[in-house]
Amino acid sequence: MSELIQPITERLQLRQWREEDKPAFAAMNADPRVMEFFPAQLSRQESDAGVDRCSAHIEKYGWGFWALELRESGEFLGFVGIKNVTEDLPFAPAVEIGWRLAYPYWGKGYASEAARASLQVAFDILHLNEVVSFTPLQNIRSQRVMERLDMQRDSLVFEHPQVPSESPLLRHCLYRLPAKEWKKRSE
């Protein structure tokens, strides 16, 4: 196991998952608003398996898709973080940044704030060369977050191998942030 990294921002704590996060995460993954740009809402079993995968990645590497909570109250908001992409993606190997927040926490800047802390880990602690992010072409909200993070849209549009071929969500866009661009903005 690597040393666990658990970023803190002014309002947020990114941390390792806890068993008590599972019910709130499952409720979030069953919300059609939250899952609008995913092939399906998740069952409780699928959602719990997702927590277990996120937790195992953090245990192995020290970083990953962290559980996100409000520092003031300890309230669970969703997840934000960085993780290794699956090998079946056309730009693998790579580290992606991602987020998913429960609907009541949208529009408050939490995703961007936590994502910036995740990028700081990626570039200033892990010294990665690049971080990527991707989403279905229709998911304009996530693309706006990527743009707020100064990520640039790549020319690659790809069919996500884990999305059913008949799904309107099959085609994804890719965004990239090279370390040199992050360092320019941090100076």
C-alpha positions as CSV (number, residue, x, y, z in Angstrom):
1,M,0.0,0.0,0.0
2,S,1.2,3.5,-0.8
3,E,0.9,6.4,1.6
4,L,-2.6,7.7,1.4
5,I,-3.0,11.2,0.0
6,Q,-6.2,13.0,1.2
7,P,-6.4,16.6,-0.2
8,I,-8.1,19.4,1.7
9,T,-9.4,22.6,0.3
10,E,-11.0,25.6,2.0
11,R,-14.5,23.9,2.0
12,L,-13.8,20.3,1.1
13,Q,-12.1,17.1,2.2
14,L,-11.1,14.4,-0.3
15,R,-10.6,11.2,1.6
16,Q,-10.6,7.4,1.5
17,W,-14.1,5.8,1.3
18,R,-16.0,4.5,4.4
19,E,-18.6,1.9,4.6
20,E,-21.1,4.5,5.7
21,D,-20.7,6.3,2.3
22,K,-22.3,3.5,0.5
23,P,-26.0,4.4,1.1
24,A,-25.6,8.0,0.0
25,F,-23.5,7.0,-3.0
26,A,-26.1,4.4,-4.0
27,A,-28.9,7.0,-3.8
28,M,-26.8,9.4,-5.9
29,N,-26.2,6.7,-8.5
30,A,-29.9,5.9,-8.6
31,D,-30.8,9.6,-9.4
32,P,-31.7,10.0,-13.1
33,R,-30.4,13.6,-13.0
34,V,-26.9,12.5,-11.8
35,M,-26.8,9.5,-14.2
36,E,-28.2,11.4,-17.2
37,F,-25.0,10.8,-19.2
38,F,-24.3,7.2,-18.1
39,P,-25.8,4.2,-19.9
40,A,-27.9,3.3,-16.8
41,Q,-28.6,4.1,-13.2
42,L,-26.8,1.8,-10.8
43,S,-28.3,-0.8,-8.5
44,R,-27.2,-0.8,-4.9
45,Q,-24.9,-3.8,-5.6
46,E,-23.3,-2.0,-8.6
47,S,-22.9,1.2,-6.6
48,D,-21.3,-0.7,-3.7
49,A,-18.9,-2.4,-6.1
50,G,-17.9,1.0,-7.4
51,V,-17.0,2.2,-3.9
52,D,-15.0,-1.0,-3.4
53,R,-13.1,-0.4,-6.7
54,C,-12.4,3.3,-5.8
55,S,-11.2,2.3,-2.3
56,A,-9.0,-0.5,-3.7
57,H,-7.3,2.0,-6.2
58,I,-6.6,4.4,-3.3
59,E,-5.2,1.6,-1.2
60,K,-2.9,0.5,-4.0
61,Y,-1.7,3.8,-5.2
62,G,-2.4,6.3,-2.3
63,W,-4.7,8.3,-4.6
64,G,-7.8,7.8,-6.8
65,F,-11.4,8.8,-7.0
66,W,-11.7,10.1,-3.4
67,A,-15.0,10.4,-1.4
68,L,-15.8,14.1,-1.2
69,E,-17.2,15.7,1.9
70,L,-17.9,19.2,3.3
71,R,-15.3,20.0,5.9
72,E,-17.8,22.0,7.9
73,S,-20.4,19.2,8.3
74,G,-18.8,16.0,7.1
75,E,-21.6,15.7,4.7
76,F,-20.9,13.3,1.8
77,L,-21.2,15.0,-1.6
78,G,-20.0,12.4,-4.1
79,F,-16.5,11.8,-5.5
80,V,-13.7,13.7,-7.2
81,G,-10.2,12.5,-8.0
82,I,-7.7,11.0,-10.4
83,K,-7.3,7.4,-11.4
84,N,-5.7,5.2,-14.0
85,V,-7.9,4.7,-17.1
86,T,-8.8,1.2,-18.2
87,E,-6.6,-0.4,-20.8
88,D,-9.4,-0.6,-23.4
89,L,-9.5,3.2,-24.0
90,P,-7.7,4.5,-27.1
91,F,-5.5,6.9,-25.2
92,A,-4.4,4.4,-22.4
93,P,-2.2,4.4,-20.5
94,A,-3.3,7.7,-18.9
95,V,-4.5,9.2,-15.6
96,E,-8.0,10.7,-15.8
97,I,-9.6,13.3,-13.6
98,G,-13.3,12.7,-12.8
99,W,-16.2,13.7,-10.6
100,R,-19.8,12.8,-9.7
101,L,-21.7,14.9,-7.2
102,A,-25.2,14.4,-5.7
103,Y,-27.7,16.8,-7.4
104,P,-28.2,19.1,-4.4
105,Y,-24.5,20.0,-4.6
106,W,-24.4,21.0,-8.2
107,G,-23.7,24.6,-9.1
108,K,-21.7,25.5,-6.0
109,G,-18.2,25.1,-7.4
110,Y,-17.4,22.0,-5.4
111,A,-16.4,19.9,-8.5
112,S,-14.0,22.5,-9.7
113,E,-12.5,23.2,-6.3
114,A,-11.9,19.5,-5.6
115,A,-10.7,18.9,-9.1
116,R,-8.1,21.6,-8.7
117,A,-6.9,19.9,-5.5
118,S,-6.7,16.6,-7.4
119,L,-4.7,18.3,-10.2
120,Q,-2.3,19.7,-7.6
121,V,-1.7,16.1,-6.4
122,A,-1.3,14.9,-10.0
123,F,1.3,17.4,-11.0
124,D,2.9,18.7,-7.8
125,I,3.1,15.4,-5.8
126,L,2.9,12.6,-8.4
127,H,4.7,14.6,-11.1
128,L,2.5,13.2,-13.9
129,N,3.1,14.5,-17.4
130,E,-0.6,14.9,-18.3
131,V,-4.1,14.3,-17.0
132,V,-7.0,13.6,-19.2
133,S,-10.8,13.7,-18.8
134,F,-13.6,12.4,-21.1
135,T,-17.3,12.5,-21.3
136,P,-20.2,11.8,-23.7
137,L,-20.5,14.6,-26.4
138,Q,-23.8,15.6,-24.9
139,N,-22.5,16.3,-21.4
140,I,-21.9,20.0,-21.7
141,R,-21.9,20.5,-17.9
142,S,-18.8,18.3,-17.5
143,Q,-17.1,19.8,-20.5
144,R,-17.6,23.3,-18.8
145,V,-15.8,22.0,-15.7
146,M,-13.0,20.7,-17.8
147,E,-12.7,24.1,-19.5
148,R,-12.7,25.8,-16.1
149,L,-9.8,23.6,-15.2
150,D,-8.0,24.9,-18.3
151,M,-8.1,21.5,-19.9
152,Q,-8.1,21.6,-23.8
153,R,-10.4,19.6,-25.9
154,D,-8.5,17.1,-28.0
155,S,-9.4,16.3,-31.6
156,L,-10.1,12.7,-30.7
157,V,-13.7,11.7,-30.5
158,F,-14.0,8.0,-29.6
159,E,-16.6,5.3,-29.0
160,H,-16.3,4.3,-25.3
161,P,-15.8,0.5,-25.2
162,Q,-17.8,0.1,-22.0
163,V,-20.9,1.8,-23.5
164,P,-23.4,-0.3,-25.5
165,S,-23.0,0.3,-29.2
166,E,-26.7,1.3,-29.6
167,S,-26.5,4.0,-26.9
168,P,-26.7,7.7,-27.9
169,L,-23.9,8.1,-25.2
170,L,-21.4,6.0,-27.1
171,R,-19.3,8.9,-28.6
172,H,-17.1,10.7,-26.2
173,C,-14.8,13.7,-26.3
174,L,-11.4,13.9,-24.7
175,Y,-9.8,16.8,-22.8
176,R,-6.1,17.0,-21.9
177,L,-4.1,19.1,-19.4
178,P,-0.3,18.7,-19.8
179,A,1.9,19.3,-16.8
180,K,3.7,22.2,-18.4
181,E,0.3,24.1,-18.8
182,W,-0.5,23.4,-15.2
183,K,2.8,24.8,-14.1
184,K,2.4,27.9,-16.2
185,R,-0.9,28.7,-14.5
186,S,0.5,27.9,-11.0
187,E,3.4,30.4,-11.3
